[in-house]
Amino acid sequence: MPQTPEELNARYGAPGRIVFREGPGGHPIAVLAAPNGYCEISVYGGHVLSYRAKGYLDALWLSPTAEYADGKAIRGGIPVCWPWFGSAPEGFPPGVQTHGFARRTLWRVTGSSYAAADCELTLELDDGDATHPAWPYRYQLTMTVTVGDSLRVDLQTRNLDRVPFTYSEALHAYLRVADATAVTLIGPAEKPLTFTDADPYDVIHPTEHGLAVIRDPIMERNLNVIGEDASAFIVWQPPLENGIGDIPPGGSKKFLCVEPANPHQQGLTPITLAPGRAHTLTLRIQPTELK
């Protein structure tokens, strides 16, 4: 049975620090409040919707026309792309959902904690919750979201099957900017990246150091994006003026996607897990003063 906000507050809540409420579409949302940060997480999709560090505007963009219906992916925040990023790899049946099924599935809250400086929430998804004809394996996904001086998202995949499986993944962060044509992205490419109205951008950048910085002179901040155990940063900036589905016209000027990932495209090697083994992909976001 789906968990209700009342049940979640009784078992995992902490007044003033970890609170659950009903969100759009009727699914629970967790609100985590720490002295230096605040975030909201939808149990549907295991989806971080908002992160605000003390003294800064929200670091994440969420579409004002996002859909929260079952079977739909929420536009904005940090969608979980799993067990594949983008189109499914060769060998999967044609027509399977882009970016996998984890972002369109109701997860379960399995833990929470808080200390003086931070709050933490744990969610899980396994083959008892969601199966797919294209994914016949037994698995367990565990997402741990920690908010304190920064936002940290850990996505662990564990193979519960008797045979190895291979998957790709991304934490598809929509990072809020004042104007995408005014920012500079440092780190994923050899040279700083800038963006224009005329040229959409969708590139996989292999990475070894796992650090990207969005310099936003209008918001007067840097957004530091750190990926751990990621083979690439995926940078996506759709056409800036025209709307796309649930991105309203002009909406894509307000975000830049910088995604730590382990993709299967461009000759990069996805993750293969032997039975019983696990791998964790980590995303950290921290705004700092622009200097």
C-alpha positions in Angstrom: 0.0 0.0 0.0 1.3 3.5 -0.7 2.6 5.4 2.3 0.4 8.4 3.4 1.8 11.6 4.8 0.3 10.8 8.2 2.0 7.5 8.3 5.3 8.9 7.2 5.2 11.7 9.8 4.5 9.2 12.5 7.3 7.0 11.6 10.0 9.2 10.0 9.0 12.8 10.8 10.7 15.2 13.2 8.7 18.4 13.8 10.5 21.4 12.3 13.1 19.3 10.6 11.5 16.5 8.6 7.9 16.9 7.6 5.7 15.1 5.1 2.7 16.6 3.3 0.5 15.7 0.3 1.9 17.0 -3.0 0.5 17.5 -6.4 -1.0 14.3 -7.8 -1.7 13.1 -4.3 1.8 11.7 -3.6 3.7 12.6 -0.5 6.4 15.2 -0.4 9.1 15.3 2.2 10.4 18.7 3.4 13.9 18.7 5.0 15.0 21.8 7.0 18.5 22.3 8.2 20.1 25.5 9.6 21.8 26.2 6.3 19.6 24.5 3.7 16.1 23.4 2.8 14.9 20.8 0.2 11.7 19.1 -1.0 11.6 15.6 -2.3 8.7 13.8 -4.0 8.2 10.2 -3.1 7.0 9.8 -6.6 10.1 9.3 -8.8 12.4 9.7 -5.8 12.6 13.2 -7.2 14.3 16.2 -5.5 12.1 19.2 -6.4 13.7 22.1 -4.6 17.0 23.0 -2.8 17.6 26.4 -1.2 20.8 27.1 0.6 20.7 29.8 3.3 21.1 33.2 1.7 20.4 32.0 -1.9 17.5 31.5 -4.2 16.5 28.0 -5.2 19.3 26.1 -7.0 16.8 24.0 -8.9 14.3 24.9 -11.6 10.9 23.3 -11.6 8.6 23.8 -14.5 5.4 25.7 -13.7 3.6 23.4 -16.1 5.1 20.1 -14.7 2.8 17.1 -14.7 2.5 15.0 -11.5 0.2 12.2 -12.8 1.1 8.6 -12.5 3.2 7.4 -15.4 4.4 10.9 -16.2 7.9 12.3 -15.5 8.1 15.5 -13.4 9.9 18.3 -15.4 12.6 20.0 -13.4 14.3 19.3 -10.1 16.5 16.2 -10.2 14.9 13.3 -12.1 16.5 9.9 -11.7 17.4 8.4 -15.1 17.7 4.6 -14.5 18.3 1.8 -15.7 19.3 3.6 -18.8 20.0 7.2 -19.8 18.3 8.6 -22.9 17.2 5.9 -25.4 17.6 2.3 -24.2 20.8 0.6 -25.4 20.9 -1.8 -28.3 19.1 -5.1 -27.6 16.3 -3.5 -25.7 12.8 -3.7 -27.2 11.9 -0.7 -29.4 9.7 2.0 -28.0 10.7 1.6 -24.3 10.5 4.8 -22.2 13.3 7.4 -22.5 15.5 7.6 -19.4 14.1 4.3 -17.9 11.3 3.8 -15.4 12.6 4.9 -12.0 11.5 8.5 -12.5 7.9 7.4 -13.2 7.5 5.1 -10.3 6.4 5.6 -6.6 9.3 4.9 -4.3 9.2 4.1 -0.5 10.6 6.0 2.4 12.7 3.7 4.5 14.7 6.0 6.8 15.3 9.5 8.1 17.7 11.2 10.5 18.8 14.6 11.6 21.6 16.2 13.5 22.5 19.8 14.4 23.8 20.7 10.9 21.9 18.4 8.5 18.9 16.3 7.7 18.7 13.0 5.7 16.0 11.0 4.0 16.4 7.5 2.5 14.1 6.1 -0.2 14.1 2.8 -1.9 12.8 1.2 -5.1 13.1 -2.5 -6.0 11.7 -5.1 -8.3 8.8 -5.7 -5.9 7.8 -2.0 -6.5 8.5 -1.7 -10.2 9.2 -4.2 -13.0 9.5 -3.6 -16.7 9.4 -6.0 -19.6 12.7 -4.7 -20.8 14.3 -5.1 -17.3 13.8 -8.6 -16.0 16.4 -8.4 -13.2 16.0 -8.2 -9.5 17.5 -5.0 -8.1 17.4 -2.5 -5.3 17.8 1.3 -5.7 18.5 3.3 -2.6 18.5 7.1 -2.7 19.9 9.1 0.2 19.2 12.8 0.2 21.2 15.0 2.7 20.8 18.7 3.1 23.1 20.8 5.2 25.8 23.2 3.9 25.1 21.6 0.5 22.7 19.2 -1.1 24.0 15.6 -1.6 22.1 12.9 -3.5 23.5 9.4 -3.4 21.9 6.8 -5.8 23.0 3.3 -5.0 22.2 0.4 -7.3 22.5 -3.2 -5.9 22.2 -6.4 -8.0 19.9 -8.8 -6.1 19.8 -11.2 -9.1 21.7 -14.4 -9.7 23.2 -13.1 -12.9 25.2 -9.9 -13.7 23.3 -6.9 -15.2 24.5 -3.7 -17.0 22.8 -0.4 -16.7 23.4 3.3 -17.3 22.2 6.2 -15.2 22.1 10.0 -14.6 21.0 12.5 -12.0 19.4 14.9 -14.4 19.7 18.1 -12.4 17.9 21.2 -13.8 19.9 24.1 -12.3 18.2 27.4 -12.0 19.8 30.4 -13.7 18.7 34.0 -14.2 19.3 33.8 -18.0 21.1 30.9 -19.7 22.6 33.3 -22.3 24.4 35.2 -19.5 26.0 32.3 -17.6 29.4 30.5 -18.1 29.8 26.8 -17.4 33.4 25.8 -16.4 34.6 22.3 -16.0 32.9 19.8 -18.3 34.7 20.9 -21.4 38.3 22.0 -22.1 37.1 25.6 -22.5 34.3 27.5 -20.7 30.9 27.0 -22.3 28.4 29.8 -23.1 24.9 29.4 -24.6 22.9 31.3 -27.2 19.4 31.6 -28.3 20.1 30.1 -31.7 22.1 26.9 -30.7 20.6 24.2 -28.5 23.3 22.2 -26.6 23.2 18.5 -25.8 26.7 17.0 -25.2 28.1 14.2 -23.1 31.5 15.3 -21.7 33.6 12.5 -20.3 35.1 13.6 -16.9 37.7 12.5 -14.5 37.6 15.3 -11.9 33.8 15.5 -11.6 33.5 19.3 -11.0 31.4 21.8 -12.9 30.7 25.4 -12.0 27.9 27.6 -13.3 28.9 31.3 -13.0 25.8 33.4 -12.9 26.5 37.2 -12.8 22.9 38.2 -12.6 22.1 35.9 -9.6 25.6 36.8 -8.3 26.4 33.2 -7.4 28.4 30.2 -8.5 26.6 26.8 -8.6 29.2 24.2 -7.8 28.1 20.8 -9.2 30.2 17.8 -8.0 29.8 14.3 -9.4 31.3 11.2 -7.8 31.7 7.8 -9.4 30.5 9.4 -12.6 32.2 8.9 -16.0 30.6 12.0 -17.6 28.8 15.2 -17.2 25.9 15.6 -19.6 25.1 19.2 -20.4 21.7 20.0 -21.9 20.3 23.4 -22.9 17.2 23.1 -25.2 16.1 25.8 -27.6 15.7 28.9 -25.5 12.7 30.7 -27.0 10.3 27.9 -28.1 8.4 25.8 -25.6 8.9 22.0 -25.5 6.0 20.0 -24.0 5.9 21.0 -20.3 8.7 23.6 -20.7 6.8 26.9 -21.4 8.0 29.4 -24.0 11.1 31.1 -22.6 11.3 28.6 -19.7 14.5 27.0 -20.9 16.3 30.3 -20.4 15.8 29.8 -16.7 17.8 26.5 -16.4 20.9 24.6 -17.4 21.1 20.8 -17.0 24.4 19.6 -15.7 24.1 15.9 -14.9 26.7 13.5 -13.4 26.1 10.2 -15.3 27.4 6.8 -16.3 25.9 6.7 -19.8 26.2 4.0 -22.5 26.5 6.5 -25.4 29.6 7.8 -27.1 31.6 4.7 -26.4 31.5 5.2 -22.6 31.2 2.1 -20.5 28.0 1.7 -18.5 28.0 -0.1 -15.1 28.0 -3.9 -14.9 27.3 -5.4 -11.5 27.9 -8.9 -10.4 25.3 -10.6 -8.2 25.3 -9.0 -4.7 27.5 -6.0 -5.8 26.5 -2.3 -5.6 27.6 1.0 -7.1 26.8 4.5 -5.9 26.5 7.7 -8.1 26.7 10.9 -6.1 25.6 14.5 -6.9 26.5 17.5 -4.7 25.2 21.0 -5.3 26.5 24.0 -3.4 26.0 27.7 -4.2 28.8 30.1 -3.4 29.3 33.8 -3.7 30.4 35.0 -7.2 33.8 36.6 -6.9 
